[in-house]
Amino acid sequence: MSEQHDPFNDPSAVAAYAEGPARNVPGWADMLRMVDLLLAERVAEDGDVLVVGAGGGLELKRFAESHFGWRFLGVDPSHEMLKLAQSTLGSFSSRVSLHEGYVETASPGPFDAATCLLTLHFVPLEARRRMLAEIRQRLRPGAPFVLAHLSFPQAPEERDTWLCRYAAFVASSGIDPAKARAAAEAVGARLSILCPSQDESMLYDAGFSSVQLFYAGFAFRGWVAYA
């Protein structure tokens, strides 16, 4: 996708970003709460957490509010999204460093945990493999990695069914049904979506262990894995 048509570098689209997850992702708020709890199982009160795809700052703010001793590195390639994250964080920004770029150029850590929420489906498959390996290299042994993104069966008929369900959920959130269908068609055409078993295999290939499903919301899945 060219930068000209990239919504993550379009200031008007970025300004409306915060409305998207709650509208498009079933159980978004509770999913974030579960991510927080999974991290807290193993991260000490003064832990360092890597947040990949941190633009917008929604998860950074949620974790910073819950854990006053945690420090964060947020990584995102979009300058506009990181500007939004800085604004979203407000007074919490003193405990957050933001890195404009990709995880392979970010600090080597080591970190006590990492997250990657609503991000990997934007990453082409070969780049995704490298990205997961780079995250794994930056984690302390046993550190949790929590991720969630679009993941559903990819056989043609099943795929179409899940995209229709995605559109139906978006429409049920108050979006015009025609716009919801167009959004689902764009998702199907432009994003790199795997079936859940492929996502799990990729995590194991990157060196993670004990991959566990913790969240399933229509077309979205979430896992916790360990370095």
Z-matrix of the N, CA and C atoms (Angstrom, degrees):
N
C 1 1.463
C 2 1.516 1 109.33
N 3 1.331 2 118.12 1 130.37
C 4 1.447 3 120.44 2 -179.33
C 5 1.512 4 109.85 3 -72.78
N 6 1.327 5 115.81 4 153.52
C 7 1.455 6 120.24 5 -179.54
C 8 1.523 7 110.75 6 -61.35
N 9 1.343 8 116.78 7 -30.99
C 10 1.455 9 120.90 8 -179.26
C 11 1.529 10 110.70 9 -58.78
N 12 1.318 11 117.54 10 -35.50
C 13 1.456 12 121.89 11 -177.23
C 14 1.521 13 112.09 12 -108.51
N 15 1.311 14 117.34 13 15.50
C 16 1.456 15 121.95 14 -179.67
C 17 1.525 16 109.40 15 -85.46
N 18 1.352 17 118.82 16 113.71
C 19 1.464 18 119.14 17 -178.11
C 20 1.518 19 113.39 18 -63.04
N 21 1.342 20 117.51 19 -22.50
C 22 1.457 21 119.64 20 -178.93
C 23 1.521 22 112.77 21 -77.71
N 24 1.333 23 116.82 22 -7.20
C 25 1.460 24 120.56 23 172.88
C 26 1.522 25 111.45 24 -119.91
N 27 1.321 26 116.53 25 16.36
C 28 1.461 27 123.61 26 176.56
C 29 1.524 28 107.39 27 -102.33
N 30 1.335 29 118.76 28 109.23
C 31 1.470 30 120.24 29 -174.68
C 32 1.524 31 114.17 30 -53.65
N 33 1.339 32 117.85 31 -37.65
C 34 1.462 33 119.09 32 -178.95
C 35 1.523 34 111.17 33 -69.36
N 36 1.332 35 117.26 34 -39.22
C 37 1.461 36 120.26 35 177.54
C 38 1.519 37 111.08 36 -68.87
N 39 1.323 38 116.30 37 -39.65
C 40 1.467 39 120.74 38 179.22
C 41 1.523 40 110.61 39 -62.80
N 42 1.334 41 116.87 40 -38.39
C 43 1.465 42 120.57 41 -178.89
C 44 1.520 43 111.85 42 -60.75
N 45 1.338 44 116.86 43 -28.83
C 46 1.461 45 120.73 44 -179.41
C 47 1.524 46 112.55 45 -96.38
N 48 1.330 47 117.05 46 4.98
C 49 1.462 48 119.95 47 -172.80
C 50 1.524 49 113.18 48 -58.91
N 51 1.318 50 117.46 49 -41.46
C 52 1.466 51 121.13 50 -173.23
C 53 1.521 52 112.64 51 -59.27
N 54 1.352 53 117.26 52 -23.96
C 55 1.460 54 120.16 53 179.09
C 56 1.526 55 111.93 54 -75.81
N 57 1.328 56 117.81 55 -21.60
C 58 1.456 57 121.38 56 -170.10
C 59 1.518 58 116.38 57 -67.69
N 60 1.344 59 119.03 58 -53.27
C 61 1.463 60 118.63 59 -175.52
C 62 1.530 61 114.23 60 -56.43
N 63 1.315 62 118.45 61 -45.91
C 64 1.465 63 120.54 62 -179.50
C 65 1.518 64 111.49 63 -64.78
N 66 1.322 65 117.20 64 -31.28
C 67 1.460 66 121.89 65 -179.37
C 68 1.523 67 112.35 66 -80.12
N 69 1.326 68 117.27 67 -35.38
C 70 1.465 69 121.31 68 -170.04
C 71 1.517 70 114.56 69 -102.96
N 72 1.332 71 117.53 70 -21.10
C 73 1.465 72 121.27 71 -171.55
C 74 1.530 73 109.38 72 -112.95
N 75 1.315 74 118.62 73 113.04
C 76 1.466 75 120.11 74 -178.82
C 77 1.528 76 111.85 75 -57.86
N 78 1.326 77 116.04 76 130.23
C 79 1.453 78 120.40 77 176.32
C 80 1.511 79 114.47 78 66.21
N 81 1.343 80 117.64 79 30.96
C 82 1.461 81 121.64 80 -174.57
C 83 1.525 82 112.18 81 -52.60
N 84 1.317 83 117.86 82 -50.25
C 85 1.463 84 120.65 83 -175.88
C 86 1.521 85 111.54 84 -63.25
N 87 1.333 86 117.05 85 -42.93
C 88 1.459 87 119.73 86 179.32
C 89 1.525 88 111.38 87 -70.66
N 90 1.325 89 117.09 88 -32.25
C 91 1.462 90 119.38 89 175.98
C 92 1.522 91 110.15 90 -62.93
N 93 1.345 92 117.27 91 -42.91
C 94 1.460 93 120.22 92 176.89
C 95 1.526 94 110.95 93 -61.50
N 96 1.322 95 116.66 94 -39.22
C 97 1.467 96 120.07 95 179.13
C 98 1.527 97 110.39 96 -63.92
N 99 1.332 98 116.75 97 -39.56
C 100 1.462 99 119.91 98 177.64
C 101 1.523 100 111.40 99 -65.94
N 102 1.335 101 117.17 100 -40.21
C 103 1.464 102 120.47 101 177.04
C 104 1.524 103 109.68 102 -59.30
N 105 1.317 104 116.59 103 -45.65
C 106 1.458 105 121.83 104 178.73
C 107 1.531 106 110.62 105 -56.21
N 108 1.328 107 116.89 106 -46.50
C 109 1.466 108 120.96 107 -178.62
C 110 1.528 109 111.89 108 -65.97
N 111 1.331 110 117.09 109 -38.03
C 112 1.461 111 120.34 110 178.89
C 113 1.526 112 111.21 111 -65.89
N 114 1.325 113 116.96 112 -40.23
C 115 1.460 114 119.92 113 176.32
C 116 1.529 115 110.78 114 -63.69
N 117 1.337 116 115.70 115 -44.58
C 118 1.459 117 120.48 116 -175.01
C 119 1.524 118 113.13 117 -65.34
N 120 1.334 119 117.68 118 -18.73
C 121 1.467 120 119.72 119 176.57
C 122 1.524 121 111.79 120 -59.21
N 123 1.337 122 117.04 121 -30.98
C 124 1.466 123 119.65 122 -172.78
C 125 1.530 124 114.93 123 -127.99
N 126 1.318 125 117.92 124 -10.13
C 127 1.466 126 120.16 125 -177.13
C 128 1.524 127 109.10 126 -93.78
N 129 1.326 128 115.86 127 127.06
C 130 1.461 129 121.18 128 179.91
C 131 1.530 130 110.65 129 -69.65
N 132 1.331 131 115.56 130 171.56
C 133 1.462 132 120.49 131 -176.52
C 134 1.523 133 112.57 132 -63.48
N 135 1.337 134 117.34 133 -22.27
C 136 1.465 135 120.79 134 -179.95
C 137 1.529 136 111.22 135 -113.88
N 138 1.328 137 116.57 136 35.13
C 139 1.460 138 120.96 137 -173.21
C 140 1.519 139 114.47 138 -76.18
N 141 1.342 140 113.91 139 162.15
C 142 1.462 141 122.76 140 176.53
C 143 1.527 142 108.43 141 -112.89
N 144 1.331 143 116.56 142 125.71
C 145 1.459 144 122.33 143 -173.20
C 146 1.526 145 109.65 144 -121.70
N 147 1.322 146 115.87 145 130.85
C 148 1.460 147 123.64 146 176.19
C 149 1.525 148 108.72 147 -94.62
N 150 1.329 149 117.31 148 124.47
C 151 1.462 150 122.60 149 179.49
C 152 1.520 151 108.03 150 -116.39
N 153 1.320 152 116.70 151 108.30
C 154 1.461 153 122.88 152 -176.54
C 155 1.527 154 108.56 153 -95.98
N 156 1.338 155 115.85 154 130.81
C 157 1.459 156 119.58 155 -172.05
C 158 1.517 157 110.03 156 78.27
N 159 1.317 158 116.05 157 45.52
C 160 1.465 159 122.03 158 -169.84
C 161 1.523 160 113.52 159 -86.38
N 162 1.337 161 117.98 160 -4.11
C 163 1.450 162 120.35 161 -177.99
C 164 1.516 163 112.37 162 -56.15
N 165 1.317 164 115.68 163 138.28
C 166 1.453 165 121.09 164 -174.89
C 167 1.506 166 111.86 165 99.92
N 168 1.341 167 117.03 166 -38.17
C 169 1.456 168 121.78 167 172.18
C 170 1.510 169 116.31 168 79.05
N 171 1.342 170 118.43 169 7.86
C 172 1.454 171 119.65 170 -175.17
C 173 1.523 172 112.36 171 -63.01
N 174 1.338 173 117.03 172 -49.06
C 175 1.461 174 118.37 173 -178.70
C 176 1.525 175 111.13 174 -73.31
N 177 1.327 176 117.40 175 -35.25
C 178 1.464 177 119.69 176 176.69
C 179 1.527 178 110.93 177 -57.34
N 180 1.315 179 116.49 178 -46.09
C 181 1.458 180 119.72 179 -179.72
C 182 1.524 181 110.74 180 -64.89
N 183 1.317 182 117.48 181 -41.08
C 184 1.467 183 120.93 182 -179.51
C 185 1.523 184 110.94 183 -61.12
N 186 1.324 185 117.40 184 -46.30
C 187 1.462 186 120.62 185 -178.38
C 188 1.531 187 110.92 186 -70.11
N 189 1.330 188 117.01 187 -39.39
C 190 1.463 189 120.33 188 -178.90
C 191 1.522 190 111.26 189 -65.79
N 192 1.322 191 116.70 190 -35.77
C 193 1.459 192 120.40 191 177.64
C 194 1.529 193 111.75 192 -65.05
N 195 1.337 194 116.46 193 -34.90
C 196 1.465 195 120.96 194 -174.96
C 197 1.519 196 113.47 195 -85.01
N 198 1.339 197 117.13 196 -24.25
C 199 1.465 198 120.23 197 -171.16
C 200 1.532 199 108.75 198 -135.30
N 201 1.317 200 115.58 199 95.83
C 202 1.454 201 120.52 200 -170.93
C 203 1.524 202 113.17 201 -71.95
N 204 1.335 203 118.32 202 -14.10
C 205 1.457 204 119.78 203 179.25
C 206 1.515 205 114.07 204 -99.52
N 207 1.326 206 117.93 205 -7.71
C 208 1.460 207 119.83 206 -178.73
C 209 1.528 208 110.43 207 -75.34
N 210 1.342 209 114.38 208 146.38
C 211 1.456 210 122.32 209 172.54
C 212 1.529 211 108.00 210 -116.86
N 213 1.328 212 116.08 211 152.53
C 214 1.462 213 119.94 212 -170.86
C 215 1.527 214 111.78 213 -134.46
N 216 1.329 215 113.98 214 145.53
C 217 1.460 216 121.45 215 164.82
C 218 1.521 217 106.71 216 -116.74
N 219 1.323 218 116.43 217 117.03
C 220 1.455 219 121.66 218 177.03
C 221 1.511 220 110.42 219 -101.66
N 222 1.331 221 116.49 220 128.85
C 223 1.469 222 122.53 221 -175.84
C 224 1.520 223 109.68 222 -117.92
N 225 1.329 224 116.83 223 130.88
C 226 1.465 225 120.99 224 177.23
C 227 1.530 226 107.93 225 -161.16
N 228 1.341 227 118.10 226 141.87
C 229 1.467 228 119.43 227 -179.94
C 230 1.522 229 113.98 228 -80.36
N 231 1.338 230 118.17 229 -10.94
C 232 1.458 231 120.88 230 -173.24
C 233 1.528 232 111.45 231 -95.31
N 234 1.313 233 116.01 232 119.20
C 235 1.463 234 120.93 233 177.52
C 236 1.529 235 110.98 234 -61.87
N 237 1.328 236 115.98 235 -43.43
C 238 1.466 237 119.57 236 -178.66
C 239 1.521 238 111.86 237 -63.94
N 240 1.328 239 117.18 238 -40.40
C 241 1.464 240 120.19 239 179.90
C 242 1.529 241 111.05 240 -68.03
N 243 1.317 242 117.73 241 -35.17
C 244 1.460 243 119.70 242 177.39
C 245 1.526 244 111.31 243 -70.89
N 246 1.332 245 117.88 244 -31.91
C 247 1.464 246 119.99 245 173.10
C 248 1.523 247 109.86 246 -62.13
N 249 1.326 248 116.44 247 -41.49
C 250 1.460 249 120.28 248 177.47
C 251 1.524 250 110.57 249 -64.60
N 252 1.325 251 117.12 250 -41.27
C 253 1.467 252 120.57 251 177.94
C 254 1.521 253 110.65 252 -59.30
N 255 1.318 254 117.09 253 -44.39
C 256 1.463 255 120.89 254 179.94
C 257 1.520 256 110.52 255 -59.77
N 258 1.327 257 116.43 256 -42.37
C 259 1.458 258 120.39 257 179.00
C 260 1.518 259 111.42 258 -67.82
N 261 1.337 260 117.42 259 -41.08
C 262 1.460 261 122.27 260 -179.34
C 263 1.522 262 111.37 261 -63.06
N 264 1.317 263 116.17 262 -38.84
C 265 1.464 264 120.68 263 -174.74
C 266 1.525 265 113.07 264 -69.00
N 267 1.314 266 117.71 265 -33.37
C 268 1.453 267 119.95 266 179.66
C 269 1.523 268 111.81 267 55.38
N 270 1.324 269 117.04 268 -126.02
C 271 1.468 270 121.46 269 -175.75
C 272 1.522 271 112.71 270 -68.11
N 273 1.335 272 117.89 271 -16.44
C 274 1.467 273 120.38 272 179.56
C 275 1.526 274 111.87 273 -77.05
N 276 1.316 275 117.73 274 -10.11
C 277 1.466 276 120.37 275 -174.70
C 278 1.520 277 113.30 276 -63.22
N 279 1.342 278 118.29 277 -17.77
C 280 1.462 279 120.50 278 -179.82
C 281 1.524 280 111.74 279 -66.47
N 282 1.325 281 117.77 280 -20.69
C 283 1.465 282 121.04 281 179.33
C 284 1.523 283 112.53 282 -103.95
N 285 1.321 284 116.84 283 10.10
C 286 1.460 285 121.18 284 -176.18
C 287 1.521 286 110.30 285 -124.80
N 288 1.321 287 116.55 286 128.39
C 289 1.458 288 122.61 287 168.85
C 290 1.524 289 107.57 288 -103.53
N 291 1.317 290 117.54 289 137.31
C 292 1.457 291 121.82 290 -179.58
C 293 1.524 292 109.59 291 -114.36
N 294 1.330 293 115.46 292 130.39
C 295 1.465 294 121.89 293 -178.57
C 296 1.522 295 108.64 294 -115.44
N 297 1.336 296 116.44 295 116.83
C 298 1.461 297 120.54 296 176.79
C 299 1.525 298 108.81 297 -84.48
N 300 1.318 299 116.17 298 110.54
C 301 1.448 300 121.10 299 -177.19
C 302 1.511 301 110.09 300 150.13
N 303 1.312 302 115.59 301 -153.54
C 304 1.460 303 121.57 302 -176.44
C 305 1.519 304 109.94 303 -114.50
N 306 1.321 305 115.51 304 165.70
C 307 1.459 306 119.45 305 -171.76
C 308 1.525 307 111.49 306 -62.76
N 309 1.333 308 117.92 307 -30.68
C 310 1.463 309 119.17 308 -177.95
C 311 1.524 310 112.99 309 -67.65
N 312 1.329 311 118.04 310 -18.32
C 313 1.464 312 120.74 311 177.20
C 314 1.526 313 111.76 312 -103.56
N 315 1.324 314 117.24 313 5.09
C 316 1.462 315 121.40 314 -179.87
C 317 1.526 316 110.17 315 -86.90
N 318 1.309 317 115.97 316 173.83
C 319 1.460 318 121.72 317 178.39
C 320 1.526 319 111.07 318 -53.21
N 321 1.345 320 117.02 319 140.95
C 322 1.465 321 119.73 320 178.94
C 323 1.518 322 113.33 321 -74.57
N 324 1.330 323 117.76 322 -6.38
C 325 1.462 324 119.57 323 -179.65
C 326 1.523 325 111.27 324 80.78
N 327 1.352 326 117.22 325 -141.61
C 328 1.460 327 126.38 326 7.85
C 329 1.529 328 112.20 327 -81.16
N 330 1.340 329 115.18 328 153.40
C 331 1.445 330 122.61 329 179.60
C 332 1.525 331 110.09 330 -108.17
N 333 1.331 332 113.96 331 156.66
C 334 1.466 333 120.82 332 -179.55
C 335 1.524 334 112.32 333 -86.85
N 336 1.330 335 117.62 334 -12.34
C 337 1.456 336 122.58 335 179.43
C 338 1.517 337 108.46 336 -170.70
N 339 1.329 338 115.40 337 164.82
C 340 1.464 339 120.79 338 175.08
C 341 1.521 340 109.33 339 -147.10
N 342 1.337 341 115.07 340 153.19
C 343 1.460 342 121.10 341 172.79
C 344 1.519 343 109.23 342 -132.39
N 345 1.321 344 114.88 343 157.77
C 346 1.465 345 121.76 344 175.30
C 347 1.527 346 106.34 345 -152.59
N 348 1.325 347 116.82 346 93.89
C 349 1.462 348 121.97 347 -172.18
C 350 1.529 349 111.34 348 -110.46
N 351 1.328 350 115.52 349 130.14
C 352 1.468 351 123.25 350 176.94
C 353 1.522 352 112.13 351 55.60
N 354 1.323 353 116.00 352 37.74
C 355 1.473 354 120.89 353 -174.12
C 356 1.527 355 113.20 354 -124.84
N 357 1.324 356 118.23 355 -45.46
C 358 1.469 357 119.75 356 -168.85
C 359 1.518 358 113.51 357 -62.85
N 360 1.328 359 118.44 358 -26.51
C 361 1.470 360 117.93 359 179.15
C 362 1.534 361 112.23 360 -69.19
N 363 1.326 362 118.02 361 -11.64
C 364 1.468 363 121.09 362 174.12
C 365 1.528 364 112.57 363 -87.16
N 366 1.326 365 117.42 364 -8.61
C 367 1.463 366 121.70 365 -171.56
C 368 1.521 367 110.19 366 -101.18
N 369 1.336 368 119.59 367 123.72
C 370 1.469 369 121.47 368 176.35
C 371 1.525 370 111.06 369 -54.56
N 372 1.327 371 116.67 370 153.52
C 373 1.456 372 120.52 371 -166.54
C 374 1.524 373 113.60 372 -60.27
N 375 1.324 374 119.04 373 -46.31
C 376 1.459 375 119.38 374 -178.99
C 377 1.523 376 111.24 375 -65.56
N 378 1.325 377 116.71 376 -39.34
C 379 1.463 378 119.78 377 176.30
C 380 1.524 379 110.19 378 -65.95
N 381 1.315 380 117.28 379 -32.33
C 382 1.468 381 120.54 380 178.68
C 383 1.526 382 110.45 381 -64.72
N 384 1.310 383 116.51 382 -42.00
C 385 1.474 384 119.49 383 178.21
C 386 1.531 385 110.21 384 -58.76
N 387 1.312 386 116.67 385 -46.56
C 388 1.477 387 120.50 386 -179.99
C 389 1.528 388 110.58 387 -64.45
N 390 1.310 389 116.08 388 -40.63
C 391 1.462 390 120.86 389 -178.31
C 392 1.523 391 111.06 390 -62.43
N 393 1.322 392 117.35 391 -45.00
C 394 1.462 393 120.49 392 178.99
C 395 1.526 394 110.80 393 -63.29
N 396 1.325 395 116.66 394 -40.55
C 397 1.465 396 119.69 395 178.35
C 398 1.527 397 111.39 396 -64.79
N 399 1.335 398 117.10 397 -38.07
C 400 1.463 399 120.49 398 178.53
C 401 1.531 400 111.11 399 -66.48
N 402 1.325 401 116.76 400 -38.44
C 403 1.462 402 119.67 401 176.46
C 404 1.527 403 110.13 402 -64.16
N 405 1.320 404 116.20 403 -45.33
C 406 1.469 405 120.97 404 -179.46
C 407 1.531 406 110.99 405 -58.16
N 408 1.330 407 117.42 406 -41.48
C 409 1.464 408 121.12 407 -178.31
C 410 1.529 409 112.76 408 -64.75
N 411 1.335 410 116.72 409 -22.06
C 412 1.456 411 120.81 410 -175.73
C 413 1.534 412 113.22 411 -93.66
N 414 1.309 413 117.78 412 2.55
C 415 1.456 414 121.07 413 -176.02
C 416 1.522 415 112.13 414 -104.54
N 417 1.316 416 115.99 415 144.45
C 418 1.458 417 120.76 416 172.55
C 419 1.531 418 109.24 417 -67.32
N 420 1.330 419 118.21 418 154.12
C 421 1.469 420 120.41 419 177.26
C 422 1.530 421 111.03 420 -55.63
N 423 1.325 422 115.80 421 130.91
C 424 1.452 423 121.27 422 179.23
C 425 1.515 424 115.04 423 84.51
N 426 1.331 425 118.20 424 -2.59
C 427 1.462 426 121.29 425 -178.42
C 428 1.529 427 110.83 426 -68.46
N 429 1.335 428 117.48 427 141.98
C 430 1.470 429 119.87 428 178.88
C 431 1.526 430 111.97 429 -79.81
N 432 1.314 431 114.84 430 145.25
C 433 1.456 432 123.22 431 171.66
C 434 1.526 433 106.71 432 -124.95
N 435 1.335 434 116.61 433 120.86
C 436 1.460 435 121.29 434 -177.70
C 437 1.521 436 108.56 435 -116.33
N 438 1.323 437 115.38 436 128.75
C 439 1.459 438 120.61 437 -177.51
C 440 1.519 439 109.74 438 -138.90
N 441 1.325 440 115.67 439 153.19
C 442 1.463 441 121.77 440 176.63
C 443 1.516 442 108.62 441 -154.68
N 444 1.328 443 116.08 442 138.96
C 445 1.456 444 121.28 443 -178.51
C 446 1.521 445 109.05 444 -169.50
N 447 1.319 446 117.28 445 179.42
C 448 1.459 447 121.72 446 176.04
C 449 1.521 448 110.13 447 -64.09
N 450 1.326 449 116.12 448 129.00
C 451 1.463 450 121.29 449 -179.10
C 452 1.526 451 107.60 450 -160.99
N 453 1.326 452 117.08 451 115.27
C 454 1.463 453 120.50 452 -178.30
C 455 1.522 454 109.31 453 -157.82
N 456 1.337 455 118.50 454 165.73
C 457 1.463 456 120.60 455 -176.34
C 458 1.525 457 112.21 456 -55.40
N 459 1.346 458 115.05 457 142.48
C 460 1.456 459 120.55 458 -173.30
C 461 1.527 460 114.69 459 -110.19
N 462 1.333 461 118.24 460 3.48
C 463 1.466 462 118.95 461 169.38
C 464 1.530 463 107.34 462 -61.04
N 465 1.345 464 118.64 463 138.75
C 466 1.470 465 120.73 464 -168.05
C 467 1.528 466 115.52 465 -49.54
N 468 1.327 467 118.34 466 -48.26
C 469 1.464 468 119.19 467 -177.29
C 470 1.524 469 111.03 468 -67.33
N 471 1.334 470 116.19 469 -43.27
C 472 1.464 471 119.10 470 179.01
C 473 1.521 472 110.96 471 -64.67
N 474 1.312 473 116.28 472 -39.55
C 475 1.461 474 120.45 473 179.69
C 476 1.517 475 110.54 474 -59.84
N 477 1.319 476 116.89 475 -46.35
C 478 1.461 477 120.69 476 179.50
C 479 1.525 478 111.37 477 -61.97
N 480 1.335 479 116.04 478 -38.46
C 481 1.463 480 119.97 479 179.02
C 482 1.521 481 110.71 480 -61.84
N 483 1.346 482 116.12 481 -44.83
C 484 1.463 483 119.15 482 -178.22
C 485 1.516 484 112.16 483 -69.24
N 486 1.310 485 118.04 484 -34.52
C 487 1.462 486 120.07 485 176.00
C 488 1.528 487 110.90 486 -66.91
N 489 1.338 488 116.44 487 -37.18
C 490 1.469 489 119.71 488 175.39
C 491 1.529 490 110.63 489 -64.58
N 492 1.313 491 116.91 490 -38.18
C 493 1.463 492 119.89 491 177.63
C 494 1.524 493 111.09 492 -67.02
N 495 1.327 494 116.32 493 -38.76
C 496 1.464 495 120.16 494 174.88
C 497 1.530 496 109.86 495 -57.22
N 498 1.334 497 116.39 496 -48.17
C 499 1.462 498 121.03 497 179.72
C 500 1.518 499 111.05 498 -61.71
N 501 1.329 500 117.22 499 -41.14
C 502 1.456 501 120.72 500 -178.83
C 503 1.519 502 111.23 501 -63.96
N 504 1.332 503 116.92 502 -39.54
C 505 1.463 504 119.39 503 179.11
C 506 1.520 505 110.71 504 -66.21
N 507 1.323 506 116.92 505 -44.59
C 508 1.460 507 120.32 506 179.33
C 509 1.530 508 110.15 507 -60.57
N 510 1.340 509 116.61 508 -43.06
C 511 1.459 510 120.03 509 178.64
C 512 1.523 511 111.45 510 -63.73
N 513 1.327 512 117.15 511 -37.12
C 514 1.467 513 120.43 512 179.52
C 515 1.525 514 112.14 513 -67.69
N 516 1.344 515 117.02 514 -15.17
C 517 1.462 516 121.62 515 177.17
C 518 1.523 517 111.96 516 -86.93
N 519 1.333 518 116.55 517 2.47
C 520 1.459 519 119.96 518 175.75
C 521 1.510 520 115.36 519 107.82
N 522 1.338 521 117.49 520 3.89
C 523 1.463 522 121.13 521 178.76
C 524 1.528 523 108.87 522 -85.29
N 525 1.335 524 116.36 523 143.90
C 526 1.455 525 121.03 524 177.50
C 527 1.533 526 109.52 525 -54.22
N 528 1.342 527 118.54 526 129.51
C 529 1.472 528 120.40 527 -176.37
C 530 1.524 529 114.19 528 -54.57
N 531 1.323 530 117.83 529 -36.91
C 532 1.467 531 119.67 530 179.07
C 533 1.520 532 110.60 531 -65.29
N 534 1.334 533 117.21 532 -40.05
C 535 1.467 534 120.44 533 177.61
C 536 1.529 535 110.45 534 -68.17
N 537 1.320 536 116.78 535 -36.60
C 538 1.463 537 120.07 536 178.02
C 539 1.524 538 110.65 537 -64.37
N 540 1.327 539 117.07 538 -42.08
C 541 1.473 540 119.82 539 178.08
C 542 1.526 541 110.86 540 -64.47
N 543 1.338 542 116.22 541 -41.08
C 544 1.468 543 119.59 542 178.51
C 545 1.526 544 110.75 543 -63.22
N 546 1.334 545 116.48 544 -38.53
C 547 1.463 546 119.72 545 177.93
C 548 1.521 547 110.62 546 -63.92
N 549 1.328 548 117.19 547 -41.64
C 550 1.464 549 120.45 548 179.00
C 551 1.524 550 111.10 549 -64.76
N 552 1.311 551 117.31 550 -38.86
C 553 1.468 552 120.42 551 177.83
C 554 1.529 553 110.33 552 -64.05
N 555 1.325 554 117.21 553 -39.90
C 556 1.470 555 120.67 554 177.82
C 557 1.519 556 110.95 555 -65.65
N 558 1.330 557 116.67 556 -40.76
C 559 1.469 558 120.83 557 176.39
C 560 1.522 559 110.14 558 -58.00
N 561 1.319 560 116.60 559 -48.49
C 562 1.452 561 120.41 560 -178.31
C 563 1.515 562 113.75 561 -65.07
N 564 1.335 563 116.64 562 -32.98
C 565 1.458 564 120.69 563 -176.10
C 566 1.519 565 113.43 564 -84.28
N 567 1.340 566 117.61 565 -31.64
C 568 1.460 567 120.15 566 -167.85
C 569 1.525 568 115.01 567 -108.64
N 570 1.322 569 118.09 568 -23.38
C 571 1.459 570 119.30 569 -172.11
C 572 1.521 571 112.12 570 -96.56
N 573 1.319 572 115.50 571 156.95
C 574 1.469 573 122.81 572 179.68
C 575 1.530 574 108.09 573 -96.30
N 576 1.318 575 115.57 574 93.81
C 577 1.462 576 120.75 575 -174.84
C 578 1.530 577 109.17 576 -110.29
N 579 1.325 578 115.68 577 131.84
C 580 1.452 579 123.01 578 177.28
C 581 1.519 580 110.11 579 -109.89
N 582 1.319 581 116.22 580 167.10
C 583 1.456 582 119.38 581 169.98
C 584 1.533 583 107.84 582 -81.31
N 585 1.331 584 118.40 583 158.79
C 586 1.463 585 120.18 584 -175.37
C 587 1.528 586 114.35 585 -55.55
N 588 1.336 587 118.82 586 -39.45
C 589 1.464 588 119.65 587 -178.86
C 590 1.527 589 111.22 588 -65.25
N 591 1.336 590 117.99 589 -34.35
C 592 1.457 591 120.97 590 176.81
C 593 1.530 592 111.03 591 -68.30
N 594 1.328 593 116.13 592 -40.22
C 595 1.464 594 119.48 593 176.81
C 596 1.520 595 110.59 594 -60.37
N 597 1.323 596 117.08 595 -43.90
C 598 1.459 597 120.24 596 -179.51
C 599 1.522 598 111.09 597 -65.16
N 600 1.328 599 117.39 598 -41.59
C 601 1.466 600 120.83 599 179.04
C 602 1.517 601 111.50 600 -61.73
N 603 1.329 602 116.53 601 -37.90
C 604 1.454 603 120.06 602 -179.54
C 605 1.530 604 110.87 603 -65.76
N 606 1.330 605 116.57 604 -35.47
C 607 1.465 606 119.72 605 176.87
C 608 1.524 607 111.07 606 -64.90
N 609 1.325 608 116.53 607 -44.63
C 610 1.469 609 119.53 608 177.98
C 611 1.529 610 110.53 609 -62.99
N 612 1.347 611 116.77 610 -40.86
C 613 1.468 612 120.22 611 179.55
C 614 1.524 613 111.77 612 -62.03
N 615 1.330 614 117.15 613 -29.90
C 616 1.461 615 121.56 614 -179.76
C 617 1.521 616 112.56 615 -80.58
N 618 1.340 617 117.02 616 -4.43
C 619 1.457 618 120.08 617 176.60
C 620 1.514 619 115.38 618 104.83
N 621 1.345 620 117.71 619 5.12
C 622 1.453 621 120.18 620 176.92
C 623 1.527 622 110.41 621 -82.94
N 624 1.325 623 115.77 622 159.18
C 625 1.461 624 121.15 623 179.19
C 626 1.522 625 109.72 624 -131.11
N 627 1.338 626 115.59 625 169.00
C 628 1.467 627 122.60 626 175.77
C 629 1.527 628 111.86 627 49.71
N 630 1.321 629 116.67 628 50.64
C 631 1.466 630 121.38 629 -179.98
C 632 1.529 631 108.77 630 -71.18
N 633 1.327 632 116.25 631 123.88
C 634 1.470 633 121.51 632 -175.58
C 635 1.523 634 110.29 633 -130.03
N 636 1.321 635 115.97 634 130.51
C 637 1.457 636 120.90 635 173.68
C 638 1.534 637 109.03 636 -73.98
N 639 1.333 638 117.29 637 128.75
C 640 1.467 639 119.21 638 177.36
C 641 1.528 640 112.42 639 -120.89
N 642 1.342 641 116.49 640 -12.22
C 643 1.465 642 119.17 641 -173.92
C 644 1.519 643 109.47 642 -147.57
N 645 1.326 644 116.34 643 136.94
C 646 1.460 645 122.45 644 172.03
C 647 1.518 646 107.65 645 -144.10
N 648 1.318 647 116.25 646 117.79
C 649 1.449 648 121.71 647 179.78
C 650 1.517 649 109.76 648 -133.51
N 651 1.343 650 115.91 649 95.37
C 652 1.464 651 121.49 650 -175.49
C 653 1.532 652 110.40 651 50.91
N 654 1.330 653 119.38 652 -111.52
C 655 1.463 654 120.74 653 -174.11
C 656 1.519 655 113.76 654 -84.80
N 657 1.321 656 118.29 655 -1.04
C 658 1.459 657 122.22 656 -177.16
C 659 1.529 658 111.02 657 -105.83
N 660 1.334 659 115.68 658 146.36
C 661 1.466 660 121.96 659 174.61
C 662 1.523 661 108.52 660 -133.79
N 663 1.339 662 115.42 661 153.41
C 664 1.453 663 120.59 662 177.01
C 665 1.512 664 111.06 663 -138.06
N 666 1.321 665 116.52 664 143.21
C 667 1.467 666 122.54 665 -178.11
C 668 1.528 667 110.54 666 -131.57
N 669 1.317 668 114.61 667 155.74
C 670 1.452 669 120.96 668 164.32
C 671 1.530 670 106.79 669 -117.92
N 672 1.323 671 116.10 670 136.94
C 673 1.461 672 122.92 671 178.97
C 674 1.533 673 107.07 672 -137.59
N 675 1.329 674 116.29 673 168.94
C 676 1.462 675 119.85 674 -173.06
C 677 1.519 676 111.49 675 -131.40
N 678 1.315 677 115.36 676 140.34
C 679 1.463 678 121.52 677 -179.63
C 680 1.520 679 111.17 678 -73.86
